[in-house]
């Protein structure tokens, strides 16, 4: 059989076809797959980052200045019941937003991660004007009927205050109620008052009265009102996120201008 096979006519010899060398022809496919994989990873990374951004608000200690929208932004923690506390000589219904390093942080509705000093500096950088028309006696003489100081109303650039969480923005006035009114009177002005912090140490950023202890005060209510009427402001817990939630505070230079501003 071995000889028989060898005796059969053999087909003419054909050289084996040359194999293309590895190189550019196959590279585009591998490169394309690699690019697609990287794109998928980038998309997944972006989605993950977006989900993280939605689920948690990153802490902002240094105020962010948005010149295009005339805004200053920083984060704060919600304390829905804090304004109602009565703590050894403290005040209630008074502090809306206070720096966490200030003495009044435990009585504020929102405890800011940014200091009151840094917030002032950011507002100054936006071109806001400090009123600087109040004195220490505006607060200390609040029970003296003969003193005109507690009757003064804070002046300065008008400020609108907003809060953001879970992707929506609300006005500060939407989470606060005022006794005897359907809507709270809030006419916020940039008073300044930093020179008094050496005595008050409150760290107050937004006060609900024309108080010399706050960077921003409420032109609508004097300290005399507070001494005479007592607590008129309180938080609306059902309109707020849970205790301890971090939100973004937005202080915006108001567009409209009242004659007294």
Buried (B, 14 or more C-beta within 10 A) or exposed (E): EEEEEEEEEEEEEEEEEEEEEEEEEEEEEEEEEEEEEEEEEEEEEEEEEEEEEEEEBEEBEEBBBBEEEBBBBBBBBBBBEBBBEEEEEEBBBBBBBBBBBBBBBBBBBBBBBBBBBBBBBBBEEBEBBBBBBBBBBBBBBBEEEEBEBBEBBBBBBBBBBBBBBEEEEBEBBBBBBBEEEEEBBBBBBBBBBBEBBEEBEBBBBBBBBBBBBBBBBBBBBBBBBBBEEEBBBBBEBEEBBEEEBBBBBBBBBBEEEEEEB
